[in-house]
Amino acid sequence: MEVAHLDSTVRHWLSALRLSADARLPPERDLAKKFRVSRAELRKVLAVLEAEGQIQRHVGKGTFVVPPPADFRPDGQDIAARTSPLAAMQARRSVEPELARLAALNATTAQFVEMRKLCSEMRRTPTWEAYEELDWRFHNLIGEATGNVLLVEIQRLLNGVRRFVVWGNLVKRAEGPPSDYHSFGEHEEILDAIQSRDSDRAMRAMLSHLGGTQSQLIDSQSLHAAPRGSVVHA
């Protein structure tokens, strides 16, 4: 594993422990086994974290996580580390249908044009990585279309968390979205409802879209018990 990748992986895991005061890390040999790296590689990352004040080492006692200050505000990655994929989807289903409803009432013509452009680009994208970026922008734009600054920030946080938690847990074809990928039509139905200023329809369309994504997520998680070679589309 590259050092940069290992550093990111350890930080993501460590953030889940930061709210537990004086949380003790497992022994180095156990951590090295957990992250599938050598102890030498692991020590390089731990040395950086110690220099940053995120962990403290005590000879004969072990390595401990330094708790965050009282005014600590977790970012998307911190929250993602403590959020399960299904919990993230539950939060999305509680928030995003209302955002779609408000977008139908407040979206501008320029936002309609941008949403339509994103939908078109998603149908042509050759890779899952490119699709993920366009999908992220589409959902953020719906939040922006509400015209509510607080809801915009809530959507950005929620969208960032789901990018870490939900997207990575969906099993995808390596070559990219198929031409009949379910989200294409679902995104367009959401947009059509918003552009028609039909707030109730927009809310239902978003709820239906998120329900489909949640079903795919459940199928993906069950894939661990499925025969080798099975594929579930994101």
Secondary structure, 3 states (H helix, E strand, C coil): CCHHHHHHHHHHHHHCCCCCCCCECCCHHHHHHHHCCCHHHHHHHHHHHHHCCCEEEECCCEEEECCCCCCCCCCHHHHHHCCCHHHHHHHHHHHHHHHHHHHHHHCCHHHHHHHHHHHHHHHHCCCHHHHHHHHHHHHHHHHHCCCCHHHHHHHHHHHHHHHHHCHHHCCCCCCCCCCCCHHHHHHHHHHHHHHCCCHHHHHHHHHHHHHHHHHHHHHHHHHHHCCCCCCCCC
